[in-house]
Amino acid sequence: MRKMGLAVLAAVLALAVTGCAPLVVGGAVAVVADEAIEQDQGGDGLF
């Protein structure tokens, strides 16, 4: 019974991580773009 609960929990966590992946990737892209603008133009960057 305990192994079944852990398997269900692992499946739910895998789906949650997969659903959040675009947000994480998008956030990383925004941070990299902001840093690139700061290095290129100086100032505060995009944000």
GIRAZI-V101475 format. One record per residue. N is the residue number from 1. RES is the residue in one small letter. SS is DSSP state (hx for helix, st for strand, lp for the rest). PHI is phi in whole degrees, 0 to 359 (999 if undefined). NEAR is the number of other ideal C-beta (glycine too) atoms within 10 Angstrom. Layout:
n->N res->RES ss->SS phi->PHI near->NEAR
n->N res->RES ss->SS phi->PHI near->NEAR
This chain:
n->1 res->m ss->lp phi->999 near->4
n->2 res->r ss->hx phi->293 near->6
n->3 res->k ss->hx phi->295 near->7
n->4 res->m ss->hx phi->295 near->8
n->5 res->g ss->hx phi->295 near->9
n->6 res->l ss->hx phi->294 near->9
n->7 res->a ss->hx phi->294 near->10
n->8 res->v ss->hx phi->295 near->10
n->9 res->l ss->hx phi->298 near->10
n->10 res->a ss->hx phi->296 near->10
n->11 res->a ss->hx phi->294 near->10
n->12 res->v ss->hx phi->295 near->10
n->13 res->l ss->hx phi->296 near->10
n->14 res->a ss->hx phi->297 near->10
n->15 res->l ss->hx phi->293 near->10
n->16 res->a ss->hx phi->294 near->10
n->17 res->v ss->hx phi->294 near->10
n->18 res->t ss->hx phi->296 near->9
n->19 res->g ss->hx phi->291 near->9
n->20 res->c ss->hx phi->271 near->10
n->21 res->a ss->hx phi->304 near->10
n->22 res->p ss->hx phi->299 near->9
n->23 res->l ss->hx phi->292 near->9
n->24 res->v ss->hx phi->294 near->10
n->25 res->v ss->hx phi->295 near->10
n->26 res->g ss->hx phi->298 near->10
n->27 res->g ss->hx phi->295 near->10
n->28 res->a ss->hx phi->296 near->10
n->29 res->v ss->hx phi->296 near->10
n->30 res->a ss->hx phi->296 near->12
n->31 res->v ss->hx phi->295 near->13
n->32 res->v ss->hx phi->295 near->10
n->33 res->a ss->hx phi->296 near->13
n->34 res->d ss->hx phi->298 near->14
n->35 res->e ss->hx phi->296 near->12
n->36 res->a ss->hx phi->296 near->12
n->37 res->i ss->hx phi->295 near->15
n->38 res->e ss->hx phi->299 near->14
n->39 res->q ss->hx phi->292 near->9
n->40 res->d ss->hx phi->281 near->9
n->41 res->q ss->hx phi->249 near->10
n->42 res->g ss->lp phi->77 near->8
n->43 res->g ss->lp phi->80 near->8
n->44 res->d ss->lp phi->269 near->9
n->45 res->g ss->lp phi->77 near->15
n->46 res->l ss->lp phi->280 near->13
n->47 res->f ss->lp phi->242 near->9
